[in-house]
């Protein structure tokens, strides 16, 4: 079989994901843990690591767009900057995902990391979340259950003179600016520098090597994803697939996200002979698990972990369902929207980020209240 630019892209995506998985496993990078530490103990270390990843990704995207290397318009996957502002789907989907990742003991990325480390509970979460994502993307489930009210509450920003839901376009449109490119880059710089200032304002975090390494690695991986698919390699990839007799799946400008790819993985597993269904997301999922597995293997930390009881199983299964359905509804997870989406400064991504944190925090507070009541 001929080695093409398509295979080169997938292997590069896999390699970057494997590095990210290994580093995240080593540094205990965990977005659910970030919320838990903050809500339950007042510890902001892992939250600062998450915000560092966002700061790096926002700054990197600004650099890539400012130099003309990539152009993240409204046609990325997912379409973060679409002018169709479906605000309610971001809120509901984000809340569902936040609740789900708390019940499932980790977000999509952490689920993959835990599987790489031998956690069988996370295998159940992955299977259920993947089936939920598959139902949302590749069946009429979304159309029947969610589309009617999502469509009814969606605002077409173009009718208001706003090109997209990128913050620069929104502010520029309200101010009547003809060109918003400079404003978008300026806002990205302000956001990135502001987050960096906050993150490193903590003396404890400045001495937290693992926290800094984890945040840098995740942010850099997101930048790499945008560069791979939107830069010179990505343009060659697109030209190649446009001429191909059988077009591979999801040849679009994109970066790392972990819920929709779960649904795509189920689609591929139903047709394992169709290698065109192995796309960016499928390669990324495999890469993260592989990197985490290698780290667990070399550090001798691989441990099989099973459910404590039936209630533990039910919680993880319910969490997986909410993650799969909610993650697709909100168009991303704590990485897919919380870092990759926010790197584009799309308003919907910011709303999803806040909704996920709110859903997770509320669930943790409820769990603590119930525990105290039972005690």
N, C-alpha and C positions, 0 to 999 in steps of 0.2 A: 504493500500500500504506500502510495506516495506521501511524503511528509510535506504538508502544505502550511501556509500561513495560519490557517484555522487551527491546526494542531499546535503550532507554535504559540498562539494566543492561549489556548487551553492549558498547555504545559506551564506557561508563565504565570497564569492565574493560579494554577494549582501550587506552584512553588512559592508564590507570595503568600497564599493562604496557609501553607504549611509552616512558613516562618512565623506568621502571625499567630497560628495555633500554638506553636511551641513556646513563643514568648509569652502569650497570654496565659498558658498553663504554668509557666515558671513564675510569673509575676502575680498570679491569682487575679488577673483583670476580670472583673465581673460587674456588670451594670446593675443586676439585681442586688448583689452584695453591696454596691455603692449606696443604693437606696436604703437597704437594711441597716448598714452601719450608721448612716446619717439619722434615720428615724429612731432607731432603737438605742443607739449609744452616743449620738452626737458626734461621731467620728466622720470627718469629711475626706479622709485620705483617698479612698477608692472613688468617691465622687469627683475629686479633683483630677484623678487619673482619667476618668471619663471626659471631663471638661477639657483636659489637656489634649486628648485625642481629637475632640471637636475643634479646638483652637488650631491644631496642626493641620487638620483637614480643610478648614475654612481658609487658612492662609495659603495652603498649597493650591487649592482651586483658584484663588484669586491670582496667584502667580501664573498658573497654567493659562487662565483666561486672559490675563493682562498681557502676556507675551504672545498670545495668539496660537499657542500650541493646541489647545482644545477649545471647543465651543459647546457649552452645555446649555442648549436651548430647551425647548419644550418637548423634544423628541427623545429624551433619554429613557432608559428603563430602570425603575418606574419613572413616569413623567412628573418629576418633582415640581418643575416650574410651569406646568400646564396652567393656562388661564382659567380653566374650569376649577374653581375653588370650592371643593366639596367639604366644607368645614365640619359638617356633622359626622361624616365618615371618619375623619381624623380623630375627632373626640371620642366617638363610640369605639372605634377600632383600637385606639390607643388605650382607653380604659380597659377594654377586654384583654388586650395583650399584657398590660400591667398586672391585672389580677392573675392571668394565666401563668406568667413567668414566676410569680410568687408561689403559687400552688405547685408549679412544676420544678421548683428549686433552681431556676436559672432561665435566662433568655435563650434565644435560638443559638447564639454563639456559645454560651456556656454549656448548653445541652450537648453540643458537639464536642466540647473540651472534656466534659465529664465522661462521655462515651469513650473517648480516646484514653481516658484514665481507668477504664474498666467498670464504670457505673452502669449497671443493667437497668436501673430505674430510668435513667435518661434515654435508654433505647426505647422504652415504652412511650416516653414523652415525644421522642422523635417520630415514632411510627404514627401516633395519634395526630400530632401536629401536621405531619406530612399528608395524612389522609384529609384533614380539614382544609389544608391549603389546596390540595388537589380538587376537592369538591368546589371550592370557591373559584378556582381558575378554569378548570377543565370540564365542569358540569354546569347545569343551569341553576344550581343552588343559589349562587349570588344573584342571578337575575330574578329569581322568584322571591327571595327573602329580603335582599338588601337594596337592589337597584331602584325600586319604586320610590322609596323615601330618600335615598341618596340623590337621585336625579331631581326630585322635587325641591331639595334644599341646596342644590349646587348653584353657585353664583358665577356667571360668565363675566370675568373681569374685563374682557375685551369690549363689552358693551359700555364699560365705564371709562374707556380710554386707557386701560392698563394692559400692557403686553403680556405679562405673566405674573405669577405670584412670587417671583423673586423680590426681595425687599427693595432693591434698587428700582425695579420697574414700578412697584406700588407707590413708593415715595415720589419717584420722578413723574409718574402719571398724574398724581394728585397735584403736583407743582406745575404740570403742563410742560415738562421738559421734552424736547424732541429726541434727545439721546440720553439714555440712562446708564450707559456702560461705565462711565467714569464714576458715577454715583454708586453703582453696585460694587465696584472695586474699592471705593473709599469706605463704604459700610463694612465690607469684608475685612479690611484692614483694621477698622475700629473694633469690630467684634473679636477678631483673632487676638489683637494686642490686649484688649480688655480682659478676655478670658485668661490669657497668659499671666497678666498682672495679678488677677485674683488667685489663680492656681498657685503661683509661687510666692504669694503673700504669706503663706503658711510656712513657718520655719520647719515644722515637722515634715511637711511634704518636700521641702527642698532637700531634706536628708533621706528621703524615701526613694532609694535607687530603683526598686522594683516598680513602684508606682509611676515614676517618671518613664522608665523603660517601657512599661505596658502601654501607657498613653501615647508615647512616641511611635511605638510599633503599630498600633491600631490606626492612628492618624495617617502614618506613612503608607500603610497598606491601602487605605481608601484613596489616597492621592495616586498610588500606583495603578489602582483599578481604573481610575479616570484616564490616566495617561496611556495605559495599555490599549483601551478601547476607543479613546478619542484622539490620541496622538498619531504619529506617523504609522505605527504598527496597526492601529485601529482603522486608519483610512485604507491601508493596503488590504486589511482583512475584509472590509466592506466591499472594496472593488472586486476581490476574489470571489466572495460569495454572491455578488450580483451576477457574475458570469457562470456560476455553478449550476449544473443541471438539477441538483437537489440542494436546496438552500438550508444550511444548518439553523438550529433554533436560536433565537434571540441574538442575532448579530446586530447589536445596538450599543451606543455609548452608555456605559454603566459602571458601577463599582460594587463593592461588597455589600450584600444583603443576604439574609438567611432563611426567610420564611417562604416567599414565592419559589425559591429554588427547591425547597422541600417538595412542593407540589409538582415541580418539573421533574424531580427525581422519581416520583411515583409514576409519572407519565412515561419516563424512559424505561423503568423496570417492567412496565406492562408490554413494552416492545424492545426487549434487550438487544435485538439484532439491529435496531435502527440507531446507529451511532451518531446520526445527525441530531438526535435529541439530547446528546451530551453537550451542554452549553456552559457558559461562564459560571452560572450559579451552581450547577451540578459539580463542576470541577472545584469550585470554592468550598463546597460542603466537604467533599472528600479530602481536600487539602488541609482544612482545619483539623479534622479528625486524625489525619495521618501525622500532622505535626505534634498534636497533643499526645498521640500514642508513642511517638519516638521519644518525646520528653519523659513520659512516664516510664518507658522502657529503660532508658539510659540512667534515670535517677532512681530506678527500682521503686517507684511509687505506684505502679500499676496494682490496683486493688479491685476485686469484684465486690460490688455492693448491691444488695437486694432490698426489697421492701420490708419494713418493720411489721406491717400488718395490712389488713384489707383497706383500712381507712387511708393509709399512706399510698396504696395503689390507686384508690379512687381520686385522691387529691392530685396525684401526678397525671392521671389520665384526663381529668377535667382541665387541668392546667394546659396540657398539650392541645386539647380541643380549642380552648380559648386563644392560645397562642397562634395556632394555625389559621383559624377563622379571623380573629382580630388582627393578626399581622398582615394578612392580605387586604382586609378591609381598610386598614390605616396605611396601606402601601409601604409597610416596612416595620422593622423591629427596632430594638435599642441601638443596633449598629446600622441597619438599613435606612432607618429614618433618623435615629438619634445621632449618627455621625455622618454617614454618607449623604442623607437628605439634607441635614443641617448645613453640610459643607457648601450646598448651593444657595443657602440663605433663602430657601422657600418657606413661605409663611405656613403652609400645611405641615411641613416637617417640624417646625418649631412648636406648633399646636400638638402634634403627635408626641413629641418629646415630653412636653408638660403633662399630657394626658396619661402617658405610660407611667411616669413618675408618680402622678396622683393616684392612679389605680393600684400601683404596687404599694405605696405608702398607706393607703386606706385599708388594703387587705392585711398588711402587717399589723396595723393598729387593731383591726378586728380580731386577728388571731391572738394577739397579746391579751385583749379584753376577755376573749373566751377562755384563754388559759387561766387567767387570774380568777375568773368566775368559777371555773371548775375546781380550782385549788381551794 
